Amino acid sequence: MKCPFCSVDDTRVLDSRESAEGTVIRRRRECPQCKRRFTTFERVEQLTPLIVKKDGRREAFDRDKLIAGLKKACEKRPVSVEQVEALVTEIEKGLQDVGEKEIQSAQIGEEVMRRLPMLDEVAYVRFASVYRSFRDIAEFMDELKDIIEEKSGAKKVKR
């Protein structure tokens, strides 16, 4: 592994640990040249389907892009980075399990919309406001009413 600081080709592994339910190995490394330390993550490369965007463009699934969007929705909320990464890992695994070569971006958005309220309802509303591109306050209020109805319906069932 090349040192990110001085570009020496050979670095030394100091410590290796499994993380993310054993799907990722975290390695702490040290450069023999500059003596600086850094962390790398190793994961099995899985084939994910191409994402078909609304305008017809196709691009590779970008885990970091989805994490960034969810972090923005969860900003200043009691949601940890680990929870966001776990959510993205679940969604990514679902994409791999589908076995399709291409998948519509809307399917990913809907999957996030389905899972995010369980993580944080405010983050869900934030994500929905961008994802659904509400034209006016009435559409936004309709979405909020749906959330409230689902929540009160879930409480009635629990009794």
FILUMMI-397648 format. One record per residue: y, x, z of N, C-alpha, C, O in turn. Coordinates in Angstrom, 3 decimals. Atoms other than C-alpha are relative to their C-alpha. Last residue first. Layout:
// FILUMMI-397648
<<Y,X,Z>,<Y,X,Z>,<Y,X,Z>,<Y,X,Z>>
...
***
This chain:
// FILUMMI-397648
<<0.229,0.838,-1.194>,<-2.062,-52.362,21.571>,<-1.353,-0.565,0.054>,<-1.684,-1.285,0.996>>
<<0.496,-0.785,-1.127>,<-2.124,-49.518,19.019>,<-0.331,-0.853,1.218>,<-1.160,-0.454,2.035>>
<<1.428,-0.219,0.167>,<-1.785,-51.896,16.059>,<-0.602,0.714,1.205>,<-1.754,0.463,1.558>>
<<0.689,1.268,-0.220>,<1.609,-53.143,17.244>,<-1.502,0.169,-0.082>,<-2.243,-0.456,0.678>>
<<-0.006,0.281,-1.447>,<2.878,-49.560,17.580>,<-0.742,-1.294,0.304>,<-1.456,-1.377,1.304>>
<<0.972,-0.897,-0.621>,<1.795,-48.726,14.011>,<-0.071,-0.253,1.497>,<-1.148,-0.178,2.088>>
<<1.315,0.510,0.353>,<3.666,-51.769,12.702>,<-1.103,0.829,0.634>,<-2.121,0.291,1.068>>
<<0.221,1.166,-0.871>,<6.780,-50.666,14.593>,<-1.356,-0.640,-0.297>,<-1.994,-1.176,0.610>>
<<0.106,-0.454,-1.373>,<6.585,-47.227,12.952>,<-0.281,-1.182,0.946>,<-1.134,-1.078,1.827>>
<<1.282,-0.685,-0.151>,<5.854,-48.585,9.495>,<-0.227,0.420,1.450>,<-1.334,0.308,1.976>>
<<1.068,1.005,0.087>,<8.733,-51.050,9.798>,<-1.370,0.628,0.188>,<-2.213,0.083,0.901>>
<<-0.042,0.775,-1.244>,<11.118,-48.319,10.999>,<-1.109,-1.048,0.013>,<-1.769,-1.239,1.034>>
<<0.492,-0.870,-1.077>,<10.117,-46.013,8.152>,<-0.080,-0.776,1.307>,<-1.072,-0.687,2.031>>
<<1.439,-0.160,0.200>,<10.521,-48.804,5.587>,<-0.613,0.851,1.116>,<-1.691,0.544,1.624>>
<<0.635,1.248,-0.438>,<13.945,-49.650,7.031>,<-1.508,0.085,-0.140>,<-2.241,-0.383,0.731>>
<<0.004,-0.002,-1.461>,<14.977,-45.992,6.661>,<-0.670,-1.253,0.556>,<-1.420,-1.181,1.530>>
<<1.007,-0.983,-0.411>,<13.939,-46.018,2.988>,<-0.096,0.042,1.525>,<-1.198,0.091,2.072>>
<<1.315,0.587,0.277>,<15.903,-49.218,2.405>,<-1.121,0.929,0.441>,<-2.116,0.485,1.015>>
<<0.283,0.944,-1.084>,<18.930,-47.640,4.122>,<-1.355,-0.685,-0.200>,<-2.069,-0.932,0.772>>
<<0.288,-0.805,-1.182>,<18.854,-44.714,1.691>,<-0.387,-0.909,1.166>,<-1.347,-0.632,1.885>>
<<1.336,-0.555,0.213>,<18.649,-47.078,-1.268>,<-0.437,0.820,1.215>,<-1.597,0.774,1.624>>
<<0.958,1.113,-0.085>,<21.633,-49.017,0.110>,<-1.435,0.503,-0.196>,<-2.338,0.089,0.531>>
<<0.398,0.178,-1.401>,<23.600,-45.800,0.752>,<-1.035,-1.110,0.158>,<-1.853,-1.065,1.077>>
<<-1.027,0.532,-0.893>,<23.730,-44.997,-2.937>,<-0.576,-0.200,1.393>,<-1.761,0.031,1.632>>
<<-1.242,0.221,0.750>,<21.955,-43.253,-5.795>,<1.119,-0.490,0.894>,<2.294,-0.229,0.633>>
<<-0.600,1.314,-0.202>,<19.198,-41.811,-3.608>,<1.329,-0.109,-0.735>,<2.163,0.793,-0.667>>
<<-1.313,0.026,0.678>,<17.714,-38.677,-5.117>,<0.650,-1.377,0.101>,<0.930,-2.015,-0.913>>
<<-0.155,1.309,0.653>,<14.157,-39.454,-3.876>,<1.324,-0.133,-0.759>,<1.504,-1.086,-1.518>>
<<1.119,0.267,0.902>,<13.377,-35.820,-3.119>,<0.189,-1.297,-0.779>,<-0.065,-1.347,-1.983>>
<<-0.074,-0.907,1.148>,<16.788,-34.971,-1.649>,<-1.063,-0.367,-1.027>,<-0.773,-0.455,-2.220>>
<<-1.320,0.180,0.604>,<17.124,-37.960,0.683>,<0.184,0.910,-1.211>,<0.867,0.536,-2.165>>
<<-0.014,1.186,0.863>,<13.383,-37.927,1.297>,<1.337,-0.162,-0.708>,<1.383,-0.561,-1.872>>
<<0.763,-0.341,1.199>,<13.490,-34.373,2.653>,<0.048,-1.151,-0.997>,<0.235,-0.939,-2.195>>
<<-0.742,-1.032,0.731>,<16.264,-35.268,5.091>,<-0.698,0.336,-1.316>,<-0.066,0.395,-2.371>>
<<-1.162,0.669,0.595>,<14.526,-38.490,6.105>,<0.826,1.001,-0.816>,<1.295,0.683,-1.908>>
<<0.476,0.873,1.069>,<11.242,-36.623,6.663>,<1.179,-0.660,-0.715>,<1.225,-0.676,-1.945>>
<<0.270,-0.893,1.129>,<12.999,-33.914,8.667>,<-0.484,-0.804,-1.201>,<-0.143,-0.496,-2.343>>
<<-1.327,-0.373,0.508>,<14.359,-36.689,10.900>,<-0.164,0.933,-1.203>,<0.541,0.792,-2.202>>
<<-0.566,1.109,0.772>,<10.847,-38.144,11.264>,<1.375,0.323,-0.583>,<1.695,-0.115,-1.687>>
<<-1.328,0.303,-0.529>,<9.239,-34.867,12.330>,<0.652,-1.058,-0.889>,<0.794,-0.861,-2.096>>
<<-0.557,-1.236,-0.540>,<5.669,-33.612,11.875>,<1.354,-0.263,0.659>,<1.592,0.145,1.796>>
<<0.834,-0.357,-1.153>,<3.865,-36.923,11.408>,<0.527,1.258,0.687>,<0.285,1.479,1.874>>
<<-0.377,0.824,-1.161>,<6.749,-38.067,9.183>,<-0.818,0.310,1.253>,<-0.337,0.118,2.370>>
<<-1.162,-0.456,-0.762>,<6.097,-35.000,6.961>,<0.395,-0.906,1.163>,<0.825,-0.385,2.192>>
<<0.336,-0.794,-1.186>,<2.558,-35.872,5.849>,<1.194,0.324,0.906>,<1.020,0.488,2.114>>
<<1.044,0.649,-0.789>,<3.031,-38.719,3.351>,<-0.229,0.731,1.328>,<-0.487,0.095,2.351>>
<<-0.569,1.229,-0.578>,<6.374,-37.444,2.018>,<-1.028,-0.708,0.897>,<-0.657,-1.321,1.898>>
<<-0.923,-0.437,-1.057>,<4.838,-33.982,1.504>,<0.558,-1.236,0.708>,<0.615,-1.277,1.937>>
<<0.865,-0.521,-1.067>,<1.961,-35.579,-0.421>,<0.850,0.493,1.176>,<0.504,0.270,2.336>>
<<0.558,1.152,-0.716>,<4.461,-37.629,-2.428>,<-0.906,0.440,1.145>,<-0.942,-0.199,2.196>>
<<-1.074,0.648,-0.762>,<6.385,-34.498,-3.364>,<-0.514,-1.165,0.816>,<-0.142,-1.324,1.979>>
<<-0.257,-0.892,-1.128>,<3.181,-32.729,-4.391>,<1.074,-0.619,0.890>,<0.945,-0.639,2.114>>
<<1.147,0.115,-0.899>,<2.158,-35.680,-6.559>,<0.191,0.885,1.233>,<-0.181,0.499,2.341>>
<<-0.170,1.203,-0.819>,<5.663,-35.812,-8.052>,<-1.154,-0.183,0.978>,<-0.959,-0.709,2.074>>
<<-0.774,-0.404,-1.180>,<5.244,-32.221,-9.252>,<0.196,-1.191,0.945>,<0.296,-1.017,2.160>>
<<-1.399,0.403,0.055>,<2.532,-33.509,-11.596>,<0.706,0.408,1.293>,<0.142,0.293,2.381>>
<<-0.278,1.102,-0.919>,<-0.722,-31.549,-11.549>,<1.503,-0.295,-0.064>,<2.317,0.621,-0.177>>
<<-1.412,0.350,-0.121>,<-2.272,-29.239,-14.107>,<0.144,-1.182,0.942>,<-0.735,-2.040,1.033>>
<<-0.754,-1.147,0.516>,<-5.597,-27.403,-14.333>,<1.496,-0.223,0.112>,<2.265,0.734,0.204>>
<<-0.697,0.246,1.260>,<-7.326,-29.936,-12.071>,<0.731,1.264,-0.440>,<1.067,2.113,0.385>>
<<0.727,-0.586,1.118>,<-9.862,-28.942,-9.421>,<0.627,-0.249,-1.366>,<0.000,0.016,-2.391>>
<<-0.049,0.995,1.073>,<-8.508,-31.316,-6.803>,<-0.756,0.496,-1.225>,<-1.437,-0.273,-1.903>>
<<1.190,0.840,-0.068>,<-9.682,-28.906,-4.083>,<-0.047,-1.041,-1.108>,<-1.126,-1.506,-1.478>>
<<1.139,-0.792,0.465>,<-7.072,-26.321,-5.066>,<-1.263,-0.843,-0.051>,<-2.085,-0.681,-0.952>>
<<-0.195,-0.253,1.432>,<-4.262,-28.846,-4.755>,<-1.189,0.759,-0.582>,<-1.652,0.456,-1.681>>
<<0.260,1.255,0.707>,<-5.601,-30.018,-1.390>,<0.147,0.153,-1.505>,<-0.632,-0.416,-2.269>>
<<1.458,0.147,0.027>,<-5.700,-26.417,-0.192>,<-0.397,-1.278,-0.724>,<-1.368,-1.296,-1.480>>
<<0.514,-0.961,0.973>,<-2.042,-26.035,-1.169>,<-1.519,-0.102,-0.126>,<-2.059,-0.061,-1.231>>
<<-0.340,0.538,1.320>,<-1.106,-29.209,0.714>,<-0.567,0.907,-1.088>,<-1.126,0.426,-2.073>>
<<0.800,1.210,0.226>,<-2.943,-28.057,3.834>,<0.242,-0.561,-1.396>,<-0.700,-0.940,-2.090>>
<<1.382,-0.449,0.201>,<-1.407,-24.568,3.574>,<-0.910,-1.189,-0.270>,<-1.765,-1.126,-1.154>>
<<0.070,-0.499,1.371>,<2.050,-26.128,3.140>,<-1.418,0.478,-0.321>,<-1.904,0.270,-1.433>>
<<-0.130,1.154,0.887>,<1.583,-28.143,6.336>,<-0.135,0.429,-1.453>,<-0.839,-0.216,-2.230>>
<<1.277,0.712,-0.069>,<0.325,-25.066,8.186>,<0.013,-1.214,-0.924>,<-0.982,-1.500,-1.591>>
<<0.976,-0.761,0.784>,<3.356,-23.091,6.984>,<-1.368,-0.670,0.004>,<-2.070,-0.650,-1.008>>
<<-0.374,0.148,1.415>,<5.713,-25.779,8.276>,<-1.027,0.706,-0.871>,<-1.493,0.145,-1.863>>
<<0.333,1.377,0.380>,<3.902,-25.905,11.627>,<0.312,-0.244,-1.471>,<-0.462,-0.896,-2.173>>
<<1.460,0.097,0.093>,<3.990,-22.101,11.900>,<-0.429,-1.404,-0.413>,<-1.364,-1.558,-1.199>>
<<0.346,-0.547,1.317>,<7.715,-22.094,11.125>,<-1.508,-0.102,-0.200>,<-1.974,-0.351,-1.312>>
<<0.139,-1.447,0.124>,<8.141,-24.294,14.182>,<-0.331,0.397,-1.442>,<-0.794,-0.416,-2.242>>
<<1.164,-0.257,0.848>,<9.474,-27.845,14.185>,<-0.065,1.512,-0.220>,<0.897,2.120,-0.691>>
<<1.031,-0.685,-0.797>,<11.836,-28.917,16.989>,<-1.310,0.181,-0.786>,<-2.379,-0.241,-0.343>>
<<0.938,0.994,-0.516>,<14.644,-29.676,14.516>,<-1.083,0.756,0.777>,<-1.282,1.950,0.555>>
<<-0.514,0.499,-1.282>,<17.683,-27.508,13.784>,<-0.825,-1.153,0.562>,<-0.311,-2.000,1.292>>
<<-1.025,-0.812,-0.650>,<16.511,-27.032,10.174>,<0.567,-0.711,1.233>,<0.910,-1.892,1.181>>
<<0.317,-0.096,-1.430>,<13.390,-29.070,9.410>,<1.028,0.811,0.783>,<0.853,1.054,1.977>>
<<0.099,1.354,-0.550>,<14.570,-30.235,5.965>,<-0.198,0.031,1.515>,<0.248,-0.875,2.219>>
<<-1.342,0.582,0.092>,<15.700,-26.692,5.096>,<-0.007,-1.408,0.611>,<0.916,-1.770,1.341>>
<<-0.806,-0.633,-1.062>,<12.413,-25.277,6.358>,<1.403,-0.589,0.005>,<1.982,-0.816,1.068>>
<<0.365,0.630,-1.273>,<10.599,-27.817,4.170>,<0.772,0.607,1.165>,<1.150,-0.107,2.095>>
<<-0.491,1.380,0.000>,<12.441,-26.705,1.059>,<-0.297,-0.710,1.307>,<0.538,-1.454,1.822>>
<<-1.461,-0.042,-0.106>,<11.866,-23.016,1.841>,<0.589,-1.416,0.047>,<1.495,-1.682,0.836>>
<<-0.333,-0.356,-1.385>,<8.151,-23.610,2.489>,<1.515,-0.017,0.196>,<2.006,-0.540,1.197>>
<<0.277,1.191,-0.808>,<7.830,-25.405,-0.866>,<0.339,0.264,1.470>,<0.913,-0.596,2.138>>
<<-1.010,0.985,0.374>,<9.511,-22.505,-2.683>,<-0.166,-1.278,0.832>,<0.817,-1.854,1.300>>
<<-1.252,-0.360,-0.671>,<7.381,-19.975,-0.809>,<1.114,-1.001,-0.302>,<1.957,-1.269,0.553>>
<<0.119,0.310,-1.423>,<4.156,-21.703,-1.885>,<1.325,0.246,0.728>,<1.747,-0.559,1.558>>
<<-0.704,-1.026,-0.773>,<5.134,-21.517,-5.540>,<0.041,-0.431,1.465>,<0.872,-1.244,1.869>>
<<-0.318,0.486,-1.338>,<2.685,-23.409,-7.730>,<0.612,1.144,0.786>,<0.072,2.250,0.820>>
<<1.017,-0.242,-1.020>,<2.855,-21.885,-11.202>,<0.463,-0.585,1.330>,<1.659,-0.623,1.617>>
<<-0.157,-1.254,-0.736>,<5.220,-23.447,-13.704>,<-1.092,0.104,1.049>,<-1.685,-0.897,1.451>>
<<1.154,-0.336,-0.825>,<5.120,-26.071,-16.412>,<0.264,1.332,0.693>,<0.744,2.287,0.082>>
<<0.282,-1.432,-0.168>,<8.205,-27.673,-17.890>,<-1.219,0.178,0.883>,<-1.505,-0.649,1.749>>
<<1.104,-0.442,0.845>,<7.928,-31.366,-18.789>,<-0.314,1.486,0.090>,<-1.343,1.930,-0.419>>
<<-0.489,-0.213,1.367>,<11.346,-32.454,-17.476>,<-1.074,0.536,-0.943>,<-0.779,0.848,-2.097>>
<<-0.476,1.269,0.574>,<9.832,-33.977,-14.333>,<0.444,0.146,-1.449>,<0.268,-0.766,-2.256>>
<<-1.269,0.495,-0.531>,<7.948,-30.728,-13.607>,<0.407,-1.295,-0.705>,<-0.173,-1.663,-1.727>>
<<-0.751,0.589,1.110>,<4.282,-30.119,-14.399>,<1.233,-0.663,0.597>,<1.134,-1.641,1.339>>
<<-0.798,1.148,-0.413>,<2.866,-27.787,-11.748>,<0.806,-0.471,-1.200>,<1.544,0.306,-1.805>>
<<-1.390,-0.093,0.424>,<0.096,-25.493,-12.918>,<0.712,-1.275,0.411>,<0.120,-2.354,0.412>>
<<-0.367,0.538,1.310>,<-3.067,-25.825,-10.869>,<1.462,0.285,-0.331>,<2.278,0.537,0.556>>
<<-0.635,1.303,-0.174>,<-3.891,-23.475,-8.030>,<0.405,-0.495,-1.377>,<0.665,0.298,-2.282>>
<<-0.608,0.526,1.219>,<-6.382,-20.678,-8.405>,<0.557,-1.386,0.293>,<-0.184,-2.322,0.594>>
<<0.626,1.241,0.435>,<-6.952,-19.084,-5.047>,<0.705,-0.464,-1.275>,<1.908,-0.262,-1.442>>
<<-0.745,0.635,1.080>,<-6.114,-15.501,-4.272>,<-0.795,-1.198,-0.496>,<-1.907,-1.063,-1.006>>
<<0.822,0.149,1.189>,<-7.660,-14.702,-0.934>,<0.826,-0.711,-1.060>,<1.465,-1.729,-0.793>>
<<0.693,1.279,0.084>,<-4.970,-13.743,1.535>,<-0.817,-0.033,-1.281>,<-0.487,0.646,-2.253>>
<<0.995,0.017,1.059>,<-3.540,-10.456,2.749>,<-0.699,-1.354,0.028>,<-1.189,-1.793,1.068>>
<<0.936,1.111,-0.153>,<-0.353,-10.255,4.739>,<-0.924,-0.009,-1.202>,<-0.487,0.141,-2.344>>
<<0.433,0.609,1.257>,<1.682,-7.090,5.194>,<-0.969,-1.129,0.332>,<-1.575,-1.157,1.403>>
<<1.133,0.923,-0.053>,<3.720,-5.875,8.151>,<-0.316,-0.507,-1.395>,<0.586,-0.802,-2.179>>
<<-0.224,1.274,0.681>,<6.006,-2.859,8.367>,<-1.284,-0.815,0.038>,<-2.359,-0.296,0.336>>
<<1.107,0.957,-0.043>,<6.402,0.367,10.312>,<0.394,-1.283,-0.718>,<1.567,-1.653,-0.776>>
<<-0.409,1.383,-0.247>,<8.638,3.360,9.655>,<-1.226,-0.909,-0.078>,<-2.216,-0.596,-0.739>>
<<0.425,0.472,-1.326>,<7.266,6.897,10.078>,<0.452,-1.427,0.324>,<0.337,-1.864,1.469>>
<<-1.233,0.348,-0.720>,<9.215,8.151,7.012>,<-0.254,-0.553,1.403>,<0.687,-0.769,2.167>>
<<-1.172,-0.764,0.423>,<6.329,10.072,5.400>,<1.221,-0.296,0.877>,<1.761,0.602,1.524>>
<<0.122,-1.362,-0.526>,<3.182,8.842,7.160>,<1.233,0.866,-0.319>,<1.490,1.868,0.349>>
<<-0.144,-0.984,1.074>,<4.272,5.215,6.605>,<-0.107,1.401,0.586>,<0.593,1.709,1.551>>
<<-0.988,-1.037,-0.259>,<2.957,2.815,9.222>,<-0.019,0.989,-1.167>,<-1.073,1.342,-1.695>>
<<0.153,-1.286,0.671>,<1.176,-0.501,8.747>,<1.096,0.979,0.420>,<2.159,0.589,0.903>>
<<-1.165,-0.784,-0.429>,<0.602,-3.716,10.722>,<-0.232,1.400,-0.550>,<-1.276,1.999,-0.291>>
<<0.201,-1.427,-0.239>,<-1.866,-5.892,8.833>,<1.328,0.658,0.378>,<2.338,0.493,-0.306>>
<<-1.295,-0.647,-0.248>,<-2.056,-9.673,8.995>,<-0.283,1.454,0.328>,<-1.084,1.761,1.211>>
<<0.100,-1.171,-0.869>,<-5.200,-11.154,7.466>,<1.377,0.652,0.063>,<1.982,0.976,-0.960>>
<<-0.963,-1.063,0.265>,<-4.956,-14.692,6.139>,<-0.252,1.149,0.969>,<-0.537,0.934,2.148>>
<<-0.208,-0.070,1.446>,<-7.508,-17.486,5.820>,<0.944,1.116,-0.405>,<1.088,1.418,-1.590>>
<<0.905,-0.936,0.647>,<-8.916,-17.079,9.322>,<0.171,0.123,-1.492>,<-0.644,0.774,-2.146>>
<<1.377,0.492,0.000>,<-7.308,-20.207,10.736>,<-0.953,0.889,-0.796>,<-1.894,0.400,-1.421>>
<<0.092,1.213,0.825>,<-3.804,-19.089,9.816>,<-1.440,-0.443,-0.185>,<-1.910,-0.614,-1.309>>
<<-0.939,1.051,-0.371>,<-4.198,-15.617,11.309>,<-0.225,-1.175,-0.924>,<-1.028,-1.101,-1.854>>
<<0.110,1.235,0.769>,<-6.720,-12.827,11.380>,<1.062,-0.968,0.481>,<1.395,-1.009,1.665>>
<<0.323,1.228,-0.734>,<-5.557,-9.545,12.800>,<-0.135,-1.154,-0.961>,<0.577,-1.233,-1.962>>
<<0.313,1.132,0.878>,<-5.384,-5.971,11.550>,<-0.387,-1.183,0.864>,<-1.151,-1.049,1.820>>
<<0.607,1.158,-0.649>,<-3.696,-3.067,13.372>,<-0.246,-1.084,-1.039>,<0.585,-1.293,-1.924>>
<<0.047,-0.195,-1.450>,<-2.430,0.414,12.576>,<-0.792,-1.110,0.686>,<-1.498,-0.876,1.667>>
<<0.136,1.266,-0.721>,<-3.123,0.523,8.831>,<-0.144,0.296,1.486>,<-1.029,1.046,1.896>>
<<1.116,0.079,-0.938>,<-1.833,3.770,7.277>,<0.010,-1.358,0.709>,<1.065,-1.829,1.135>>
<<-0.408,0.299,-1.370>,<0.351,4.027,4.215>,<-1.243,-0.226,0.838>,<-2.335,-0.439,0.310>>
<<1.091,0.189,-0.949>,<-0.353,5.742,0.891>,<0.532,-0.226,1.408>,<1.147,0.666,1.993>>
<<1.113,0.838,0.443>,<1.958,5.384,-2.082>,<-1.044,-0.312,1.062>,<-1.692,-1.356,0.991>>
<<1.207,-0.827,-0.053>,<5.223,6.632,-0.580>,<-1.192,-0.918,-0.284>,<-1.239,-2.054,0.188>>
<<0.868,0.115,1.186>,<7.971,4.270,-1.718>,<-1.166,0.974,-0.046>,<-1.724,1.213,-1.116>>
<<-0.117,-1.282,0.702>,<10.524,5.309,0.956>,<-0.905,0.104,-1.227>,<-0.888,1.117,-1.926>>
<<-1.199,-0.744,-0.370>,<11.322,1.983,2.631>,<0.180,1.282,-0.816>,<1.276,1.575,-1.293>>
<<-1.184,0.672,0.546>,<8.880,-0.545,1.160>,<1.302,0.761,0.263>,<2.345,0.417,-0.293>>
<<-1.000,0.202,-1.051>,<5.975,1.886,1.707>,<1.240,-0.655,-0.604>,<1.763,-0.171,-1.608>>
<<-1.223,-0.796,0.137>,<3.381,1.417,-1.030>,<0.981,-0.357,1.113>,<1.173,-1.528,1.439>>
<<-1.177,0.860,0.000>,<0.000,0.000,0.000>,<1.231,0.899,0.000>,<1.330,1.828,0.802>>
***
